[in-house]
């Protein structure tokens, strides 16, 4: 019997456990557009950081559309980092959240122009967040 597949399986399991422990030790959980629609789990008092493409020079910004603030609260305002020094350059916007109690919440972000009231958002980001 070949032991190589078993060793790979055990090594993969160990890597997953280490990643989970790292996340549970207070390191922020980082989410991007690739996590849109997923469910994630974090520890109570752990931070959640969502980084999404955006360009506030066009008037668009990422904002929280829905969240249970008894479970997860936004920390500060979204931060923008341009991809270059060019005037009007796009880049990434980062929103930070803090788990404040155990529970579950749907986090829904919208990319829109805040003054345009009756227009659908350009993009959305959603994740189900379980705080343990």
N, C-alpha and C positions, 0 to 999 in steps of 0.2 A: 504494500500500500504506500502511495506517495504521500509524504508528510507536508509537501510544499503547499497544497491548497489549504490544509488545516492551519499551517503557520500564517498564511496570508489572511485567513478568516479571523484568527485570534488577534493578529496585529491590527486589522481593521477595527475590530471591536474595542481594542485598547485605545486606539486613536479617537474613536467616538466618545469613549468615557472621559478621556483627557480633555477633549473639546467641551464637553458638558461641564466638567469641573471648572475649567477656565471661565466659562460663562457664569457659573454659579458663584464664583469667588468675587463678584463685583465688577468684572470687566464689562463695559457696555456691549450690548448686543447690537451689531451693525446690520442695518437693512438697506437694500437698494431696490431699484425697479424690478430686479430679478425675483424679489420676494413678494411682489404684488399678488394678493389673493391667498397668501399662505397663512398658516397658523404658527405662532411662535410661543415659546415659554420662557419667562424670565423669573428671577427671584425677587422677593419683596425688597425694595430699596435699590434694586439694580436699575441702571440706565438703559434706555433704548434710543438708538441714534438712527435716523432715517435720512439718507442722502440720495437726492433725486436731481436730474438735470433740470435746469431752469434758466431764465433770463429776465430778471426784473427790469432791465432797461426797456423792455417791450410793454411794461405795465403788468405782466403776469407774475404771480407769486404763488407759492404753496402755502395753504392754510389748513388748519384743522376744521373739518366739517362736522365730525362726530367723534366723541370719546366719552367714556365714563370717568370723570375726574376723581371719583372716589377710589378708582383703581390705578389710573395712570394720568399724570399731569405733565403738561408741556413746561419745559424749562426755557425761559427767555424767548427771544424772537428768532425766526429763521435766519440763518447766516448764509451769505452768498460768497462763493469763491469763483472768480472768473477763470476760464480755461486759458486765457492769454491776456496780454496787456492792451489789446486792441479796444478802442472805444466801442461800446455796445456788444462786447463779446458775451456769449453764453457761458455757462459753467455749471456748477452744482450748488444746490441749496441744501442745507443741513438743518434738520429739526431735531431737537433733543427732548426726551421725555424721561420722567422718573416714576418708577413703580412706587405707589404709596400704600397699597394694601392688597391683600390676597383677593383674587377674583378674576373675572374675565371681562374684556371689553373689545369692541370692534373699534379699530382706529381707522378713520377714513379721512384722507387728505385730498384736497382739490387744488388744481392748478388753474387759476382764473385771474381775471381782473376784478378786484374787490368791488369796484363801483358799478360793474355790470350786473344788475340784480336778476334779471329774468333770462339770462343766457347760460346754457349748460357749460360746465367747466371744460377746458381744453383737454385735461387729463385728470385721472383719479388714481389714488393709491389706497389699497385697503389691506389690512392685516388683522387677524384675530389674535389678541394678546392674552395669554393666560399667565397670571402672576401667582406664583406658589410661595 
